[in-house]
Amino acid sequence: MAESYVGTPYYMSPELIKGERYSFKSDIWAVGCVLYELFTLKRTFDASNPLRLAARIVEGIKMGEIDTRYSETIRSLAHQLLSDDTDNRPEAKDILLYPIFISLGKDMERKVWELNATTRKTRMSVTTDTVPVVTSKTSEVYYWGGGKQNPQKLDVFHGGSSALQVCAGRSHYAVVTVEKELFTWANVQGGVAMVGQLGHGDTASYRAPRRVDCLIGTAITQVGCGEEFTACLTEEGKVYACGSDYWGCLGGENEHGDEVMIPVEVEFFSGRPVAQISCGDAHIVVLTREQEVYSWGCGEFGRLGLGSEDDFASPQKVEFCGSKTIKTIHCGPDGTFFLTANGRVLACGTNEHNKLGFNLSASGLVKRKKKISYDIPCKLQPTLVRSLSRYQIVQISAGQTHSAAIDVHGLLITFGSNKFGQLGVGDFKPRRSINVLRGSLMGRQVLRAACGDGFTVAATSDNMIYSWGNGEDGRLGVTSDRGEKGPKGLHPASVSRPRPIFGSLHLASDVSCRHWNTIMVVEKVLQQKTIRSQISTGKAEEVDDSVFGSVCCTSEDGAMSDRDSGVPESFVAPVSSNREVNTVGDSVPPPWLQRELADSDIIPMAGTSAACPDDSVRPPDDSGVDFADCVPEWLKKELEDENYIPMATTNDADTVPVREEENDVEAFAVDGEVTEVAQRVPPDGDEDTSQGHHPSLNMSVEAQLRETIAALQEQLQQLQADNQQLRDIVSEQNEKIRSLENKSKAHTEVDSQIWALIDQWQEECSEVVGGSRDGRRPRPATVPSTRRPATAPTPAQAHSAPGNITSPRIV
């Protein structure tokens, strides 16, 4: 029983034990078992063996009852969760509607809100409006190959004619511009004749890009090139084709002739708008907006995916096994790849050199010199490429003998022939399976990849463009003096590792390779300009960074309150809502100073002639702190030296000054409450503004100063405690250092005594040897020495003769 389901059998529901289908009510039963155990501190169902346990669960024999000290509601809920009838068990959403869970949920939300207060305030303080950034880019088109060793820039595509998408054929190129116009030109080598694939109405070989005039007024969004034909897609989803119709690639049952000089519409798709088009050497595959796939042309090796090798001159629908949503398509010279919405790869056509990735290799338990490989020649229908199933592929490209795929994380995966090092693995050895490129691409995110005849081109997210493989006839876009050594000798101009072509200023937006040709669209960022509105600038200037500001800023939506800050609410002087800042005139202070003055109050200064207010109107001060001594010196100096600053008049109804001459006290009516503020009036009736006293100031600064000083004192105490802790640690470390020094000193003295005894022993040995040479009788050689020195003999001792030597005794 326990082997059939995941989890403990103690929480299994009766319907699962009876063999019925699983449902979410079985999980509700398990929740009831856990809740029951929490109440009774016993297992809900228990038995000595699994069979008896199953019987108890089916019969509903519980091990105990819930104590009556728990509420009737919670006990009723536990019994409902353990109901034998699944219809009587509540769902999870019903359980959460119980009052106890609603209350707990609110408490949890409140605690989470309080815990996130600091993060939320920080986030809101740095949050600004979305700042638009205008980026100016320039687009350039480069092409190489076919005898051109270095990339050639095409000056035609600039400004309004900037390239949007490019495609390379065997002997011609095609470009779609941002104006949705089509340009084509030839790259003929060896006297190959044009058959109308350029679409200019003749068979001339135009060496420079030329616009296809017959499509003026038709918005072209995509183009594909075959070996001797060109197909393009319009914004309305229509398909046009021109060139050779030998294989039926024009899709009109050869009704236009073998060679068509201008693009003609494929009438089959007049009512089926097409979303994507891709061309092989002799076949075409399209993906409609209804997620249907059609193919036509040469069917050799099953490249059309129709289950046979027959040729079709009109579009045929491709069927897929199961419900698969095709996202993109890509045609190779003689094969086709289909990418699904979940990143899986299907393929059909020839699998020569394993360029479709179908080959499998296996090895048994016994080690063999060679692995067993199962070569699959071709696939007539779209089949899942299992070797790529572990990756989520987003882009794929097929060459003449190999292919390359890019997964969602930017990893480049290659497979197929490695004769010229086109797999990029650093050698020319055959590879039977797929390869994830490392080396120079380690840590880089590959965005684009294209495969040609024995070479590969890739572009990374850091604006680097690489190429590797067969470098003959300029395929790699770089001049190579010599090749690399492979298993069969030197490979002329071949490179087995990715090598950069362009610098870090170009971002490849599109790249296409076919045969020995490569064409690429690269972009450069010319300038980036940040546009800041007056609204966002004003918000940034309104940030109050003063230490005398309000400790709690409350917005209109209540996003920030004293619940966020964790500080008790304190009185804040009201600020007039219609107060305007005068930006004209030299006598007006800056906005930050106006805010400081509006939020400040009278500060009794030490050593000034200002009369102290009466204690009767001073706010109660339990801390006993003399605020006159706690005011910073810089603020004292500012207040002593400042002059009268004219402020904007306030006519708010909420703030009405009332003068009481007899007590020299000014009362302000604030939100229906009267607050008295001491104010000194000169004898002549004029207000004294020489010391910074102004009628708009109030006494709230003292409360703020008291809170600031208390916070600073708390920080000071914390710093003192930390400092004392550090001193204790340093003192402890010093004691350890002294102890180690004393031990080291003792060892040094012992070592000195040992070396002194060794020196004395060497001198005695020298005297004994000298005496034997003077005629003294040495000690007989047959009598061995009964003692040895405690230390290893020196080289001088090793060459001295044995004698009656007394070994030193080491103390």
C-alpha positions in Angstrom: 0.0 0.0 0.0 2.8 2.4 0.9 4.5 1.6 -2.4 1.5 2.7 -4.4 1.2 6.3 -3.1 3.6 9.0 -2.1 3.5 9.7 1.6 2.6 8.0 4.9 -0.3 5.5 5.0 -1.6 7.1 8.2 -3.0 10.1 6.2 -4.5 8.1 3.4 -8.2 8.7 2.7 -10.8 5.9 2.7 -11.5 6.3 -1.1 -7.8 5.8 -1.9 -7.7 2.6 0.2 -10.8 1.4 -1.7 -9.0 1.9 -5.0 -11.0 4.9 -6.2 -9.6 7.8 -8.2 -7.6 10.5 -6.5 -9.2 13.9 -5.9 -8.4 17.0 -4.0 -10.7 15.9 -1.2 -8.1 13.3 -0.3 -5.7 16.1 0.6 -8.4 17.7 2.7 -8.6 14.3 4.6 -4.9 14.5 5.2 -5.3 18.0 6.6 -8.0 16.7 8.9 -5.6 14.0 10.2 -2.9 16.5 11.0 -5.4 18.9 12.7 -6.8 16.0 14.7 -3.3 15.0 15.9 -2.6 18.6 17.0 -5.7 18.5 19.2 -5.4 15.0 20.7 -1.6 14.6 20.6 -2.2 11.1 19.1 -2.4 9.6 15.7 -5.8 9.8 14.2 -5.7 6.2 13.1 -3.1 3.7 14.3 -2.6 0.0 14.1 0.1 -2.7 14.4 0.2 -3.4 10.7 -0.8 -1.7 7.4 -3.7 -4.1 6.8 -5.3 -3.3 10.2 -4.6 0.4 9.7 -6.5 0.4 6.4 -9.4 -1.3 8.0 -9.5 1.3 10.8 -9.4 4.1 8.3 -12.3 2.6 6.2 -14.3 2.0 9.4 -13.6 5.4 10.8 -12.3 4.1 14.1 -10.3 7.0 15.6 -7.8 6.7 18.5 -9.2 9.5 20.6 -11.7 12.4 20.8 -11.0 16.1 20.8 -11.1 17.8 24.2 -14.1 20.0 24.9 -11.8 22.9 25.9 -11.5 23.6 22.2 -14.3 25.6 20.6 -17.2 23.9 19.0 -16.4 25.6 15.7 -12.9 24.1 15.4 -14.1 20.7 16.6 -16.8 20.7 14.0 -14.3 21.6 11.3 -12.1 18.7 12.3 -14.9 16.2 12.0 -16.0 17.7 8.7 -12.5 17.2 7.3 -12.5 13.6 8.3 -16.0 12.8 6.8 -16.2 9.5 5.0 -18.4 11.1 2.3 -16.2 13.3 0.1 -19.2 15.6 -0.7 -19.4 16.6 3.0 -15.7 17.6 3.2 -15.2 21.3 2.7 -12.8 22.7 0.1 -9.8 24.8 0.9 -11.5 28.1 0.0 -14.4 27.2 2.4 -12.0 26.4 5.2 -10.4 29.9 4.8 -13.7 31.5 5.3 -13.9 30.4 9.0 -13.7 33.5 11.3 -10.6 32.1 13.1 -8.7 31.8 9.9 -9.9 35.2 8.7 -8.6 36.8 12.0 -5.3 34.9 11.7 -4.9 36.0 8.1 -5.4 39.6 9.0 -2.9 39.4 11.9 -0.4 37.8 9.5 -0.9 40.5 6.9 -0.4 43.2 9.6 2.8 41.6 10.8 4.1 41.3 7.3 3.2 44.9 6.7 5.2 45.9 9.8 8.2 43.8 9.0 8.4 45.2 5.5 8.0 48.8 6.7 11.7 49.6 6.4 12.0 48.1 2.9 8.9 49.7 1.8 9.9 53.2 2.9 13.3 52.8 1.3 11.7 51.7 -1.9 9.2 54.5 -1.9 11.9 57.1 -1.1 14.0 56.1 -4.1 11.1 55.4 -6.5 10.7 57.9 -9.2 8.6 58.2 -12.3 9.5 56.1 -15.3 12.2 58.0 -17.1 12.0 57.7 -20.9 15.3 57.0 -22.6 15.6 57.8 -26.3 18.3 55.7 -28.1 19.7 56.6 -31.4 21.0 53.7 -33.4 22.4 53.2 -36.8 22.1 50.0 -38.8 24.7 48.6 -41.2 24.8 45.5 -43.5 27.9 43.5 -43.9 28.5 40.4 -46.1 31.4 38.2 -46.8 32.4 34.9 -48.4 32.5 33.8 -52.0 36.0 35.0 -52.3 35.7 38.1 -50.1 38.0 37.5 -47.1 36.9 40.4 -45.0 33.4 41.8 -44.3 32.1 44.2 -46.9 29.9 47.1 -45.9 26.9 48.0 -48.1 26.3 51.7 -48.1 22.9 51.4 -49.7 21.2 50.4 -46.5 21.2 53.5 -44.3 18.7 56.1 -43.1 15.2 55.2 -44.3 16.6 52.2 -46.2 18.1 50.6 -43.1 18.0 46.8 -43.2 15.5 44.9 -41.0 15.9 41.3 -42.1 18.5 39.6 -44.4 18.8 36.2 -46.1 21.5 34.5 -48.1 21.1 32.1 -51.0 23.6 30.0 -52.9 24.3 32.7 -55.4 22.2 35.7 -54.3 21.2 37.9 -51.3 17.9 39.5 -50.3 17.2 42.3 -47.8 14.0 43.7 -46.3 14.3 47.3 -45.1 12.4 49.2 -42.4 10.3 50.8 -45.2 9.2 47.2 -46.0 10.8 47.2 -49.4 12.7 44.2 -50.9 16.3 44.5 -52.3 18.1 41.7 -54.1 21.4 41.2 -55.8 23.7 38.4 -57.1 26.9 37.0 -55.9 27.7 34.7 -58.8 30.9 32.7 -58.9 32.0 30.4 -61.7 29.6 31.7 -64.4 26.4 30.6 -62.8 23.4 32.1 -64.7 20.5 33.8 -63.0 17.0 32.2 -63.5 14.9 35.1 -62.2 15.5 34.7 -58.5 16.3 38.4 -58.2 12.8 39.4 -59.3 13.9 42.3 -61.5 12.2 41.0 -64.6 15.3 39.7 -66.3 18.2 37.2 -65.8 20.9 39.9 -65.4 23.4 39.4 -62.5 23.1 42.7 -60.6 26.2 43.0 -58.4 24.8 45.8 -56.3 21.6 45.8 -54.2 18.5 46.8 -56.2 15.0 47.3 -55.2 12.3 45.0 -56.6 10.2 47.5 -58.3 7.2 45.3 -59.0 6.6 45.0 -55.3 6.5 48.7 -54.6 3.4 49.5 -52.6 3.4 46.0 -51.1 4.7 45.8 -47.5 7.3 43.0 -47.3 8.0 41.8 -43.8 10.1 38.6 -44.4 12.1 37.0 -47.2 13.7 33.6 -47.8 16.3 32.5 -50.4 16.6 29.0 -51.9 19.3 27.8 -54.3 17.6 29.3 -57.4 14.4 31.0 -56.1 13.2 33.7 -53.7 10.1 33.8 -51.6 8.8 36.7 -49.6 6.0 37.4 -47.1 3.8 40.5 -47.0 2.3 42.3 -44.1 -1.1 40.9 -45.0 0.1 37.3 -44.8 0.4 36.7 -48.6 3.3 34.8 -50.2 5.2 35.8 -53.3 7.8 33.7 -55.1 10.1 34.1 -58.2 12.9 32.2 -59.9 13.2 28.5 -60.9 10.1 26.3 -60.6 12.0 23.1 -61.4 11.0 21.6 -58.1 7.7 23.3 -57.9 8.8 25.8 -55.2 6.7 28.6 -56.6 3.6 26.8 -55.5 1.5 27.2 -58.6 1.7 23.8 -60.2 4.1 25.1 -62.8 1.5 27.3 -64.4 3.9 30.2 -64.7 6.7 28.3 -66.4 10.0 26.9 -65.4 11.6 30.4 -64.8 9.6 33.3 -63.4 11.3 36.7 -63.6 9.0 38.6 -61.2 7.4 37.6 -57.9 4.0 35.9 -58.3 1.5 35.3 -55.6 0.9 31.8 -54.2 -2.9 31.7 -54.5 -3.2 28.9 -52.0 -2.7 31.3 -49.1 -5.1 34.0 -50.2 -7.5 32.9 -47.4 -4.8 31.5 -45.1 -2.6 34.4 -43.7 1.0 33.3 -43.2 3.0 34.3 -40.2 6.5 32.9 -41.1 8.3 31.5 -44.1 11.5 29.6 -44.5 13.3 28.2 -47.6 15.7 25.3 -48.1 17.7 24.7 -51.2 14.7 23.2 -53.0 11.7 23.4 -50.7 9.6 25.9 -48.8 7.9 25.6 -45.4 5.4 28.2 -44.0 3.6 28.7 -40.7 0.2 30.3 -40.8 -1.3 32.5 -38.2 -3.6 29.6 -37.3 -0.5 27.6 -36.3 -0.8 25.3 -39.3 2.3 24.2 -41.2 2.5 23.8 -45.0 5.4 22.6 -47.2 6.0 22.1 -50.9 8.9 21.5 -53.3 11.4 18.7 -53.4 10.5 15.9 -51.1 13.8 13.9 -51.2 14.8 12.3 -47.8 11.4 13.4 -46.4 12.4 17.1 -46.0 8.7 18.2 -46.5 7.6 16.1 -43.5 4.7 14.6 -45.4 5.6 10.9 -44.7 7.0 10.3 -48.2 9.8 11.4 -50.6 7.4 12.7 -53.2 7.7 16.2 -54.7 4.8 18.6 -54.5 4.3 21.7 -56.6 1.6 23.1 -54.3 1.4 23.6 -50.5 0.6 20.5 -48.5 -0.4 20.5 -44.8 2.1 18.9 -42.4 0.5 16.7 -39.7 2.1 16.3 -36.3 1.6 13.5 -33.8 -0.3 14.7 -30.8 -1.2 18.2 -29.9 1.9 20.3 -30.6 1.9 24.1 -31.0 4.6 25.0 -33.5 6.2 28.4 -32.7 8.9 28.8 -35.4 10.2 26.8 -38.4 13.6 26.7 -40.0 14.7 25.0 -43.2 18.1 23.6 -43.9 19.5 22.7 -47.3 17.8 19.2 -47.2 16.0 19.1 -43.9 13.5 21.0 -41.7 13.3 21.9 -38.0 10.1 22.7 -36.1 10.2 24.5 -32.7 7.3 24.0 -30.3 6.0 26.6 -27.8 7.6 24.7 -24.9 11.1 24.6 -26.5 11.0 21.1 -28.0 12.6 20.4 -31.4 11.1 18.3 -34.2 12.9 17.6 -37.4 12.5 15.7 -40.7 14.8 15.1 -43.7 18.2 13.7 -44.1 20.2 13.0 -41.0 23.6 12.6 -42.7 26.5 13.3 -40.2 23.8 13.4 -37.5 23.0 17.0 -38.5 19.4 16.6 -37.3 20.5 15.1 -34.0 18.7 11.8 -34.3 21.7 9.4 -33.8 21.9 7.5 -30.6 24.9 6.0 -28.9 25.0 3.3 -26.2 27.6 1.5 -24.1 27.1 -1.7 -22.0 28.4 -2.6 -18.6 31.7 -4.0 -20.2 34.1 -1.3 -21.3 34.5 -1.2 -25.1 37.0 0.7 -27.2 34.2 2.0 -29.4 30.7 2.9 -28.4 27.8 1.4 -30.2 26.2 4.1 -32.5 22.8 3.8 -34.1 22.8 6.0 -37.3 19.4 7.1 -38.5 19.6 8.0 -42.2 16.5 10.2 -42.5 13.0 10.9 -41.1 10.0 11.2 -43.4 7.7 12.8 -40.7 8.4 15.4 -38.0 10.0 13.5 -35.2 11.1 14.7 -31.7 14.8 15.2 -31.4 15.3 13.5 -28.1 18.9 14.5 -27.6 17.7 18.2 -27.3 14.8 17.4 -24.9 16.7 18.4 -21.9 17.1 22.0 -23.3 14.5 24.6 -24.0 15.5 25.7 -27.5 14.5 29.1 -28.7 16.5 29.3 -32.0 18.0 26.7 -34.4 19.9 26.9 -37.7 20.9 24.1 -40.1 23.9 24.1 -42.4 25.1 21.7 -45.1 26.6 19.1 -42.7 25.9 20.4 -39.2 23.4 22.4 -37.1 23.4 24.8 -34.1 20.8 25.5 -31.5 20.4 28.1 -28.8 18.5 27.5 -25.6 16.6 29.9 -23.4 19.8 30.6 -21.3 21.9 31.5 -24.3 23.9 28.2 -24.5 25.0 27.3 -28.0 24.6 23.6 -28.9 26.2 22.1 -32.0 25.9 18.7 -33.6 26.7 17.1 -37.0 30.0 16.8 -38.9 33.2 18.2 -37.4 35.5 17.8 -40.4 36.5 21.4 -40.5 36.0 22.2 -36.8 32.6 23.7 -37.4 31.2 22.4 -34.1 33.6 24.7 -32.3 34.8 22.1 -29.7 38.5 22.8 -30.3 39.4 19.8 -32.5 38.5 18.1 -35.8 37.4 14.7 -34.3 34.0 13.2 -35.2 31.3 13.8 -32.5 28.5 11.3 -32.2 26.3 13.4 -30.0 25.4 17.0 -29.3 28.0 19.5 -27.9 27.6 22.5 -25.6 30.2 25.1 -26.5 32.4 26.3 -23.7 35.8 27.9 -24.1 35.6 31.5 -25.3 31.8 31.4 -25.2 31.9 30.4 -21.5 29.7 32.8 -19.5 28.5 34.5 -22.7 24.9 34.6 -23.8 24.5 33.7 -27.5 21.7 35.5 -29.2 22.1 34.6 -32.9 23.7 31.6 -34.7 23.8 30.6 -38.4 25.4 27.6 -40.1 26.9 27.5 -43.6 28.9 25.0 -45.6 31.4 23.8 -42.9 31.4 27.0 -40.8 29.4 28.7 -38.1 28.7 32.3 -37.1 27.4 33.4 -33.7 26.6 36.7 -32.0 26.6 37.2 -28.2 24.8 39.6 -25.9 28.0 41.6 -25.2 28.1 42.7 -28.9 30.8 40.2 -30.0 30.5 38.3 -33.2 32.4 35.0 -33.6 33.0 32.6 -36.5 34.8 29.2 -36.8 35.1 26.2 -39.1 36.1 26.1 -42.7 37.8 29.3 -43.7 38.2 28.8 -47.4 37.0 31.5 -49.8 36.5 33.9 -47.0 33.7 32.0 -45.1 34.9 33.2 -41.7 35.2 36.8 -42.5 38.8 37.0 -41.3 42.1 36.4 -43.0 43.9 33.3 -41.7 47.5 32.7 -42.6 47.5 29.1 -41.6 45.1 26.5 -40.4 45.1 24.1 -37.4 46.5 20.7 -37.3 43.9 17.9 -37.3 44.0 14.1 -37.2 44.7 13.9 -40.9 47.2 16.7 -41.2 46.8 20.5 -41.7 43.4 21.9 -42.4 44.0 25.0 -44.5 42.4 28.1 -43.1 40.2 26.1 -40.7 39.5 27.2 -37.1 38.1 24.8 -34.5 37.4 27.4 -31.8 35.3 30.5 -31.9 37.2 33.5 -33.1 35.9 37.1 -32.9 35.2 39.1 -36.1 33.8 42.4 -35.0 34.6 44.5 -32.0 32.4 45.2 -29.1 30.5 48.1 -30.8 28.2 46.0 -33.0 25.0 44.1 -32.0 23.9 41.6 -34.6 20.1 41.9 -35.1 20.0 39.3 -37.9 22.4 36.9 -39.6 22.0 34.4 -42.4 24.4 31.8 -43.9 24.1 29.6 -47.0 26.8 27.7 -48.8 29.9 30.0 -48.5 27.9 33.3 -48.1 27.2 35.2 -45.0 25.1 38.4 -44.6 24.5 40.2 -41.3 22.7 43.3 -39.9 24.6 45.0 -37.1 23.6 47.9 -35.0 25.5 50.7 -33.3 24.2 52.9 -30.5 25.1 56.5 -31.4 23.5 58.3 -28.5 21.2 57.8 -25.5 19.2 60.8 -24.2 17.3 60.7 -21.0 14.1 62.8 -21.0 13.1 64.1 -17.5 9.7 65.8 -17.1 9.1 68.7 -14.8 6.8 66.5 -12.7 9.5 64.0 -11.9 12.0 66.7 -11.3 9.7 68.5 -8.9 9.1 65.3 -7.0 12.8 64.7 -6.6 13.3 68.2 -5.3 10.6 67.8 -2.7 12.4 65.2 -0.7 13.0 66.5 2.8 16.4 65.3 4.1 16.5 67.6 7.1 17.0 66.2 10.6 14.3 68.6 11.8 11.7 67.3 9.3 8.7 65.3 10.2 9.4 61.8 11.5 6.3 60.5 9.7 5.3 61.5 6.2 1.7 60.5 5.3 0.7 60.5 1.7 -2.9 60.8 0.4 -3.3 57.1 -0.1 -1.9 56.2 3.3 1.1 54.4 1.9 3.4 55.6 4.6 2.3 56.1 8.2 3.7 55.8 11.7 2.9 52.1 11.5 5.6 51.9 8.9 8.2 53.8 10.9 7.5 52.3 14.2 7.7 55.8 15.8 4.8 57.2 17.9 2.9 60.0 16.3 4.1 63.5 17.2 2.8 67.0 16.6 3.8 68.4 13.2 3.3 72.1 12.5 0.7 72.6 9.8 1.9 73.9 6.4 -0.3 75.9 4.3 -1.6 73.9 1.3 -1.8 77.0 -0.9 1.7 78.3 -0.1 3.5 79.1 -3.3 7.2 79.5 -3.7 8.2 82.7 -5.3 10.8 82.0 -7.9 11.3 85.7 -8.8 13.5 88.1 -6.8 16.9 87.8 -5.2 15.6 88.1 -1.6 13.6 84.9 -1.6 15.3 81.9 0.1 15.7 78.6 -1.7 12.8 76.0 -1.3 14.7 73.8 1.2 15.3 76.8 3.6 11.6 77.8 3.3 10.6 74.3 4.3 13.0 74.3 7.2 11.7 77.7 8.4 8.0 76.6 8.0 8.6 73.4 10.0 10.8 75.0 12.7 10.0 77.0 15.9 11.6 79.3 18.4 14.9 77.9 19.7 16.1 79.5 23.0 19.8 80.2 22.5 22.4 80.5 25.2 24.1 83.9 25.5 21.5 85.9 23.5 19.4 88.8 24.7 16.1 87.0 23.8 13.9 86.5 26.8 13.1 83.0 27.7 9.5 82.1 27.5 7.5 81.2 30.5 7.6 77.7 31.8 3.8 77.7 31.7 3.7 77.7 27.9 6.7 75.4 27.4 5.8 71.8 26.5 6.5 69.4 29.4 10.0 68.0 29.3 10.5 64.9 31.4 14.0 64.3 30.2 15.5 67.3 31.8 17.6 68.1 28.8 18.7 71.7 28.3 17.9 72.3 24.6 19.9 75.5 24.5 23.1 73.5 25.1 22.1 70.7 22.8 21.6 72.8 19.7 24.5 72.3 17.2 27.0 75.1 16.9 26.4 75.5 13.2 22.7 76.1 13.8 23.4 78.5 16.6 25.6 80.5 14.3 23.1 80.4 11.5 20.3 81.6 13.7 22.4 84.4 15.2 23.7 85.7 11.9 20.5 85.4 9.8 18.5 88.4 8.7 14.8 88.8 8.3 13.6 86.6 5.4 10.3 87.7 3.9 8.0 84.7 3.6 4.9 84.2 1.5 1.8 85.3 3.4 -0.5 82.7 4.6 -4.3 83.3 4.5 -5.4 79.8 5.5 -8.5 79.6 7.6 -6.9 76.7 9.5 -4.1 78.9 11.0 -5.4 82.2 12.6 -3.0 84.1 14.9 -4.5 85.7 18.0 -2.4 88.2 19.9 -2.5 88.4 23.7 -0.5 91.5 24.6 -0.6 91.1 28.4 1.3 87.8 28.5 3.4 88.3 25.3 2.0 85.0 24.1 0.8 84.3 20.6 -1.9 81.7 20.2 -2.4 79.8 16.9 -5.6 78.0 16.1 -4.6 74.7 14.5 -7.4 72.3 13.4 -9.7 73.6 16.0 -7.2 73.5 18.9 -5.4 76.5 20.3 -1.6 76.2 20.9 0.1 79.0 22.8 3.6 79.9 21.7 5.8 82.4 23.6 6.8 85.3 21.5 8.9 88.3 22.5 7.6 91.7 21.3 9.9 94.8 21.5 8.7 97.7 23.5 8.1 99.9 20.5 5.6 97.3 19.1 7.8 96.1 16.3 8.7 92.4 16.0 12.2 91.5 16.8 13.5 89.5 13.8 17.2 90.1 14.4 17.5 86.8 16.3 15.6 84.7 13.8 12.2 84.9 15.5 9.3 85.1 13.1 5.6 84.8 13.8 5.3 81.8 11.5 7.7 79.7 13.7 6.3 77.4 16.4 7.5 75.2 19.2 7.3 71.8 17.6 11.1 71.8 16.9 11.7 71.2 20.6 9.8 67.9 20.5 11.7 67.0 17.4 15.0 67.9 18.9 14.1 65.9 22.0 13.4 62.8 19.8 16.6 63.4 17.8 18.7 63.8 20.9 17.3 60.7 22.4 18.0 58.8 19.3 21.5 60.1 19.1 22.1 59.2 22.8 20.9 55.7 22.1 23.2 55.4 19.2 26.0 56.8 21.3 25.4 54.2 24.0 25.4 51.5 21.4 28.6 52.7 19.9 30.2 52.9 23.3 29.1 49.3 24.0 30.5 48.2 20.7 33.7 50.1 21.4 34.1 48.5 24.8 33.5 45.1 23.2 36.2 45.7 20.7 38.5 46.8 23.4 37.9 43.6 25.3 38.6 41.6 22.2 41.8 43.5 21.6 42.9 43.1 25.2 42.2 39.3 25.0 44.2 39.1 21.8 47.1 41.0 23.4 47.1 38.5 26.3 47.3 35.6 23.8 50.1 37.3 22.0 52.1 37.8 25.2 51.6 34.2 26.2 52.8 33.0 22.8 55.8 35.3 23.0 56.7 33.9 26.4 56.4 30.3 25.1 58.5 31.2 22.1 61.1 32.8 24.3 61.4 29.7 26.5 61.8 27.5 23.4 64.5 29.9 22.1 66.5 29.6 25.3 66.3 25.8 25.2 67.5 25.8 21.6 70.4 28.0 22.4 71.5 25.6 25.2 71.2 22.7 22.8 73.3 24.4 20.1 75.9 25.4 22.8 76.3 21.7 23.9 76.5 20.6 20.2 79.4 23.1 19.6 81.1 21.9 22.8 80.7 18.3 21.6 82.2 19.1 18.2 85.2 20.7 19.9 85.8 17.5 22.0 85.6 15.4 18.9 88.2 17.5 17.2 90.5 17.2 20.2 90.2 13.4 20.3 90.9 13.1 16.6 93.9 15.3 16.9 95.3 13.3 19.8 95.1 10.0 17.9 97.2 11.5 15.1 99.8 12.6 17.7 100.5 9.0 18.7 97.9 8.5 21.3 96.2 5.1 21.2 92.6 5.5 20.0 89.8 3.6 21.3 89.6 0.0 19.8 87.3 -0.2 16.8 85.8 -3.4 18.1 84.4 -1.7 21.1 81.2 0.1 20.0 80.1 3.3 21.4 77.4 2.9 24.0 75.9 6.3 23.6 75.0 8.4 20.6 74.5 12.1 20.3 70.9 13.2 20.8 71.0 15.2 17.5 72.0 14.2 14.0 75.8 14.4 13.3 77.1 17.3 11.4 79.1 16.7 8.2 82.3 17.2 10.1 81.3 14.5 12.6 80.3 12.1 9.8 84.0 12.2 8.4 85.7 12.1 11.8 87.1 8.8 13.2 85.4 7.0 16.1 86.9 7.5 19.5 86.2 7.7 23.2 83.6 10.4 22.9 81.3 11.4 25.6 77.9 12.3 24.3 76.5 15.5 25.8 73.6 15.3 28.1 70.8 17.6 27.1 69.0 19.2 30.0 
